[in-house]
């Protein structure tokens, strides 16, 4: 039921627990707490909407109510607070190789997401070629989210930085107007 590292954790007195075993135990505890309904507190509407743009899922009515925060004079402050909120709950697992590990709001209503990709060697030519070929697919996926054009209409620019370690794999820059709303919306 639990990883072998948890059994090993109990074999040593607490002062002699190494970092790997402690990390493993913490991970197990967090997963157990999350599956037991003890997950982190819910995100604000705006933070949920921003997370939805990363996950590729619209925020729905709850997320769209977060848009009202962007129509006020302090929109940049609201974006900054939403990013700080997201940063507190990271890393967020998006798929088996991608994790949201950061969110930063910059002046000019720019939101930058840091996405760490595991299992790739950034220096390899085939990795670079693959990421370049994946760029339009990733952008289409982002633009399919109906919340993204709405954010664009409010002047929000979204940047998605995909990294392997400290090496940039691809930067997706989605300025206002890049994603057009689907007809009838």
C-alpha positions in Angstrom: 0.0 0.0 0.0 2.8 2.5 0.9 6.1 2.8 -0.9 9.1 0.9 0.5 10.6 4.1 1.7 7.9 4.5 4.4 8.8 1.0 5.8 12.4 2.0 5.8 11.5 5.3 7.5 10.4 3.3 10.6 13.5 1.3 10.7 15.6 4.3 11.8 15.3 6.5 14.8 13.9 10.0 13.9 17.3 11.9 14.3 18.8 9.6 11.7 16.2 9.9 9.0 17.8 11.0 5.7 16.3 13.6 3.4 15.1 11.1 0.8 13.1 9.1 3.3 11.6 12.2 4.9 10.7 13.5 1.4 9.1 10.2 0.6 7.1 10.2 3.8 5.9 13.7 3.3 4.8 12.9 -0.3 2.8 9.9 1.0 1.2 12.0 3.7 0.3 14.7 1.2 -1.2 12.2 -1.2 -3.0 10.4 1.6 -4.4 13.7 2.9 -5.4 14.8 -0.5 -7.3 11.6 -1.3 -8.9 11.8 2.1 -10.4 15.1 1.3 -7.8 17.1 3.3 -6.4 18.9 0.3 -5.3 22.5 0.3 -8.0 25.1 0.7 -9.9 26.0 -2.5 -8.4 28.7 -4.8 -10.0 32.1 -5.3 -12.0 32.4 -8.5 -9.2 34.3 -10.3 -6.5 31.8 -9.2 -8.8 29.0 -10.3 -9.3 30.6 -13.7 -5.6 31.0 -14.2 -4.9 27.4 -13.2 -7.6 26.4 -15.7 -5.6 28.1 -18.5 -2.7 25.9 -17.6 -4.6 22.7 -17.2 -6.5 23.3 -20.4 -9.9 23.3 -18.6 -12.2 26.3 -18.5 -12.9 27.7 -15.1 -16.7 27.5 -15.7 -19.0 29.9 -13.8 -16.7 30.0 -10.8 -13.7 30.8 -12.9 -15.5 33.4 -15.0 -16.6 35.2 -11.8 -12.9 35.7 -11.2 -12.8 37.9 -14.3 -14.8 40.6 -12.5 -11.7 41.2 -10.4 -9.8 42.2 -13.6 -12.3 44.9 -14.5 -11.3 47.0 -11.5 -8.6 49.6 -11.3 -6.3 47.2 -9.4 -6.3 44.4 -12.0 -2.5 44.0 -11.8 -2.7 43.7 -8.0 -5.5 41.1 -8.4 -3.3 39.1 -10.9 -0.4 39.3 -8.5 -2.4 38.0 -5.6 -3.8 35.2 -7.7 -0.3 34.2 -8.8 0.9 34.3 -5.3 -2.0 32.0 -4.3 -1.1 29.6 -7.1 2.6 29.7 -6.1 1.7 28.5 -2.6 0.0 25.4 -3.9 2.7 24.4 -6.4 3.8 22.0 -7.6 0.6 21.1 -9.4 0.8 17.9 -11.4 -0.6 18.4 -14.9 0.4 15.1 -16.5 3.0 12.4 -16.0 5.8 14.6 -17.2 4.6 18.2 -16.6 4.2 20.2 -13.4 3.2 23.8 -12.8 5.9 25.0 -10.4 5.4 28.8 -10.5 3.2 31.7 -11.4 4.4 35.3 -11.5 2.5 38.5 -12.4 4.5 41.2 -14.2 3.5 44.9 -14.9 1.3 45.3 -17.9 -1.1 42.4 -16.9 1.4 39.7 -17.8 1.1 36.4 -16.1 4.0 34.0 -16.5 3.6 30.3 -15.7 6.6 28.0 -15.0 6.1 24.5 -16.2 8.7 21.9 -15.5 9.0 19.0 -17.8 10.7 15.8 -16.6 12.2 12.9 -18.5 13.8 15.0 -21.3 17.3 16.1 -22.1 17.1 19.7 -23.1 20.4 19.8 -24.9 19.5 17.0 -27.4 18.7 18.2 -30.9 15.7 15.9 -31.2 14.3 17.4 -27.9 14.6 20.9 -29.3 13.0 19.9 -32.6 10.2 18.1 -30.9 9.4 21.1 -28.7 9.4 23.4 -31.7 7.0 21.1 -33.5 4.8 20.8 -30.3 4.6 24.6 -30.0 1.6 25.1 -32.3 -0.2 22.1 -30.7 0.3 23.5 -27.2 -0.8 27.0 -28.3 -4.0 25.6 -30.0 -4.7 23.7 -26.7 -4.4 26.9 -24.7 -6.5 28.9 -27.2 -9.3 26.2 -27.1 -10.0 27.2 -23.5 -12.8 29.7 -23.7 -11.4 31.7 -20.7 -8.2 32.6 -22.6 -9.9 34.9 -25.2 -11.8 36.6 -22.4 -8.6 37.2 -20.5 -7.2 38.6 -23.7 -10.1 41.0 -24.1 -9.2 42.3 -20.6 -5.6 42.9 -21.7 -4.0 39.9 -20.0 -1.0 38.4 -21.6 -0.2 34.7 -20.7 3.3 33.3 -21.0 4.0 29.6 -20.5 7.6 28.8 -19.9 8.3 25.1 -20.4 11.7 24.1 -18.8 13.8 21.0 -18.3 15.8 21.9 -15.2 16.9 25.5 -15.8 16.9 25.0 -19.6 14.1 26.7 -21.5 12.4 24.2 -23.9 9.8 26.5 -25.3 8.1 29.8 -24.4 4.5 30.3 -25.5 3.6 33.9 -25.6 -0.2 34.5 -25.8 -0.8 38.2 -26.0 -4.3 39.7 -26.1 -6.0 38.9 -29.5 -3.9 35.8 -30.2 -6.8 33.5 -29.3 -10.0 34.5 -30.9 -13.3 33.5 -29.4 -15.2 30.7 -31.1 -18.2 31.9 -33.1 -21.3 32.1 -31.1 -19.6 32.7 -27.7 
